[in-house]
């Protein structure tokens, strides 16, 4: 599994766990909802600043986006 896919899987999992929609997370992080969707589909790579903003809004350490998903 590529790093971009690991990030995408964890972003989606953490967003769901927080009960936020893509639109709400994007709004809180100052991002476009379509961009969050692209990140979750591993169609785009985030910058470090974006990772930091998403982590802040999801109340997690940025490194959590890079945990290898179970079963992989």
N, CA, C and O of each residue as an XYZ file, in Angstrom:
288
protein
N       0.843     -1.171      0.000
C       0.000      0.000      0.000
C       0.892      1.239      0.000
O       1.795      1.359      0.829
N       0.642      2.150     -0.920
C       1.428      3.373     -1.043
C       1.078      4.348      0.071
O      -0.017      4.300      0.630
N       2.011      5.227      0.386
C       1.832      6.189      1.462
C       0.591      7.051      1.238
O      -0.134      7.352      2.186
N       0.346      7.446      0.000
C      -0.835      8.260     -0.304
C      -2.119      7.489      0.032
O      -3.079      8.074      0.535
N      -2.136      6.192     -0.242
C      -3.308      5.364      0.076
C      -3.480      5.190      1.589
O      -4.602      5.182      2.096
N      -2.366      5.053      2.297
C      -2.421      4.952      3.756
C      -3.002      6.239      4.333
O      -3.869      6.199      5.207
N      -2.522      7.381      3.842
C      -3.045      8.664      4.295
C      -4.551      8.745      4.021
O      -5.324      9.119      4.903
N      -4.961      8.397      2.812
C      -6.372      8.479      2.421
C      -7.255      7.611      3.324
O      -8.305      8.053      3.790
N      -6.818      6.380      3.562
C      -7.580      5.462      4.411
C      -7.717      6.018      5.823
O      -8.798      5.978      6.412
N      -6.629      6.530      6.356
C      -6.666      7.068      7.719
C      -7.459      8.365      7.811
O      -8.162      8.587      8.797
N      -7.361      9.210      6.818
C      -8.155     10.439      6.819
C      -9.643     10.099      6.864
O     -10.389     10.652      7.672
N     -10.061      9.197      6.002
C     -11.473      8.800      5.955
C     -11.905      8.189      7.293
O     -12.974      8.516      7.809
N     -11.073      7.301      7.852
C     -11.391      6.634      9.124
C     -11.487      7.648     10.261
O     -12.427      7.607     11.055
N     -10.527      8.548     10.340
C     -10.527      9.543     11.408
C     -11.681     10.529     11.262
O     -12.264     10.956     12.258
N     -12.009     10.887     10.036
C     -13.141     11.802      9.805
C     -14.442     11.132     10.219
O     -15.274     11.752     10.883
N     -14.626      9.884      9.838
C     -15.837      9.152     10.233
C     -15.921      9.031     11.746
O     -16.990      9.214     12.329
N     -14.798      8.723     12.383
C     -14.771      8.566     13.845
C     -15.147      9.867     14.550
O     -15.700      9.847     15.650
N     -14.846     10.984     13.918
C     -15.177     12.272     14.522
C     -16.614     12.694     14.221
O     -17.115     13.660     14.798
N     -17.274     11.969     13.316
C     -18.656     12.281     12.968
C     -18.808     13.467     12.034
O     -19.886     14.055     11.943
N     -17.745     13.819     11.345
C     -17.792     14.959     10.431
C     -17.994     14.512      8.989
O     -17.501     13.463      8.575
N     -18.719     15.316      8.239
C     -18.818     15.095      6.800
C     -17.573     15.689      6.147
O     -16.840     16.453      6.775
N     -17.342     15.339      4.897
C     -16.232     15.944      4.163
C     -16.410     17.457      4.123
O     -15.448     18.209      4.280
N     -17.636     17.890      3.915
C     -17.914     19.321      3.816
C     -17.604     20.038      5.133
O     -16.994     21.107      5.125
N     -18.016     19.462      6.255
C     -17.771     20.095      7.551
C     -16.281     20.126      7.871
O     -15.772     21.146      8.335
N     -15.577     19.026      7.631
C     -14.141     19.000      7.875
C     -13.435     20.030      7.006
O     -12.571     20.766      7.483
N     -13.798     20.080      5.742
C     -13.190     21.049      4.827
C     -13.428     22.474      5.315
O     -12.504     23.286      5.330
N     -14.637     22.777      5.708
C     -14.972     24.119      6.197
C     -14.128     24.474      7.415
O     -13.548     25.558      7.475
N     -14.056     23.567      8.384
C     -13.306     23.830      9.608
C     -11.807     24.004      9.340
O     -11.138     24.797     10.003
N     -11.292     23.256      8.365
C      -9.863     23.302      8.054
C      -9.520     24.374      7.021
O      -8.348     24.573      6.700
N     -10.537     25.066      6.498
C     -10.299     26.093      5.494
C      -9.903     25.529      4.143
O      -9.112     26.123      3.410
N     -10.470     24.362      3.824
C     -10.163     23.682      2.568
C     -11.423     23.542      1.722
O     -12.534     23.729      2.220
N     -11.253     23.218      0.469
C     -12.368     22.944     -0.424
C     -12.846     21.508     -0.197
O     -12.030     20.598     -0.057
N     -14.156     21.304     -0.161
C     -14.701     19.971      0.058
C     -14.246     18.990     -1.011
O     -13.970     17.827     -0.718
N     -14.169     19.461     -2.245
C     -13.711     18.578     -3.325
C     -12.275     18.116     -3.088
O     -11.924     16.983     -3.416
N     -11.457     18.980     -2.527
C     -10.070     18.636     -2.232
C     -10.008     17.544     -1.167
O      -9.213     16.612     -1.282
N     -10.833     17.652     -0.142
C     -10.882     16.607      0.892
C     -11.288     15.282      0.258
O     -10.730     14.238      0.596
N     -12.247     15.314     -0.650
C     -12.655     14.100     -1.359
C     -11.520     13.511     -2.174
O     -11.340     12.294     -2.202
N     -10.753     14.364     -2.839
C      -9.604     13.887     -3.615
C      -8.562     13.248     -2.698
O      -7.961     12.232     -3.049
N      -8.350     13.841     -1.530
C      -7.404     13.264     -0.570
C      -7.874     11.893     -0.102
O      -7.077     10.961      0.000
N      -9.168     11.771      0.183
C      -9.710     10.498      0.676
C      -9.711      9.409     -0.396
O      -9.738      8.223     -0.069
N      -9.681      9.793     -1.649
C      -9.624      8.817     -2.746
C      -8.190      8.591     -3.222
O      -7.958      7.878     -4.197
N      -7.238      9.201     -2.530
C      -5.815      9.095     -2.874
C      -5.541      9.618     -4.279
O      -4.612      9.163     -4.947
N      -6.351     10.572     -4.722
C      -6.168     11.162     -6.039
C      -5.281     12.393     -5.986
O      -4.885     12.926     -7.023
N      -4.969     12.845     -4.774
C      -4.128     14.019     -4.592
C      -3.278     13.815     -3.354
O      -3.640     13.041     -2.468
N      -2.152     14.503     -3.289
C      -1.267     14.430     -2.125
C      -1.363     15.727     -1.335
O      -1.341     16.806     -1.927
N      -1.470     15.644     -0.013
C      -1.570     16.862      0.791
C      -0.198     17.471      1.069
O       0.820     16.779      1.052
N      -0.189     18.768      1.322
C       1.023     19.416      1.790
C       1.130     19.190      3.303
O       0.171     18.758      3.942
N       2.285     19.481      3.855
C       2.448     19.377      5.301
C       1.509     20.337      6.025
O       0.975     20.000      7.081
N       1.305     21.515      5.474
C       0.381     22.468      6.086
C      -1.043     21.913      6.113
O      -1.762     22.083      7.098
N      -1.445     21.252      5.034
C      -2.776     20.654      4.979
C      -2.904     19.527      5.999
O      -3.920     19.421      6.685
N      -1.890     18.698      6.099
C      -1.904     17.616      7.085
C      -2.077     18.201      8.484
O      -2.866     17.697      9.283
N      -1.343     19.258      8.770
C      -1.426     19.900     10.087
C      -2.825     20.461     10.349
O      -3.353     20.311     11.451
N      -3.422     21.099      9.359
C      -4.769     21.664      9.515
C      -5.806     20.567      9.741
O      -6.680     20.702     10.598
N      -5.710     19.490      8.977
C      -6.651     18.379      9.142
C      -6.482     17.725     10.515
O      -7.467     17.409     11.182
N      -5.248     17.528     10.927
C      -4.987     16.920     12.234
C      -5.559     17.784     13.358
O      -6.149     17.267     14.306
N      -5.385     19.078     13.249
C      -5.924     19.989     14.254
C      -7.434     19.853     14.356
O      -7.976     19.750     15.457
N      -8.110     19.851     13.230
C      -9.580     19.763     13.228
C     -10.084     18.401     13.672
O     -11.187     18.295     14.209
N      -9.296     17.364     13.457
C      -9.694     16.014     13.882
C      -9.154     15.686     15.278
O      -9.395     14.597     15.800
N      -8.431     16.623     15.873
C      -7.882     16.475     17.233
C      -7.002     15.227     17.359
O      -7.128     14.448     18.304
N      -6.106     15.062     16.375
C      -5.157     13.945     16.399
C      -3.769     14.475     16.081
O      -3.622     15.563     15.525
N      -2.766     13.708     16.432
C      -1.406     14.041     16.039
C      -1.255     13.750     14.540
O      -1.785     12.746     14.064
N      -0.561     14.586     13.799
C      -0.414     14.373     12.357
C       0.117     12.983     11.986
O      -0.242     12.442     10.940
N       0.954     12.414     12.824
C       1.527     11.096     12.535
C       0.453     10.011     12.423
O       0.693      8.975     11.803
N      -0.719     10.231     13.009
C      -1.804      9.248     12.949
C      -2.264      8.979     11.519
O      -2.811      7.913     11.235
N      -2.050      9.931     10.623
C      -2.431      9.733      9.220
C      -1.558      8.690      8.531
O      -1.886      8.229      7.438
N      -0.456      8.320      9.163
C       0.496      7.415      8.526
C       0.594      6.065      9.207
O       1.487      5.273      8.905
N      -0.340      5.795     10.143
C      -0.418      4.464     10.747
C      -0.841      3.462      9.692
O      -1.794      3.702      8.951
N      -0.142      2.344      9.616
C      -0.521      1.324      8.638
C      -1.869      0.725      9.030
O      -2.020      0.239     10.151
N      -2.861      0.752      8.117
C      -4.181      0.197      8.439
C      -4.114     -1.293      8.760
O      -3.289     -2.019      8.204
N      -4.970     -1.735      9.641
C      -5.024     -3.160     10.008
C      -5.289     -4.009      8.781
O      -6.096     -3.650      7.923
N      -4.602     -5.138      8.707
C      -4.799     -6.057      7.594
C      -3.959     -5.762      6.375
O      -4.098     -6.434      5.353
N      -3.088     -4.772      6.458
C      -2.235     -4.436      5.294
C      -0.793     -4.618      5.638
O       0.076     -4.387      4.797
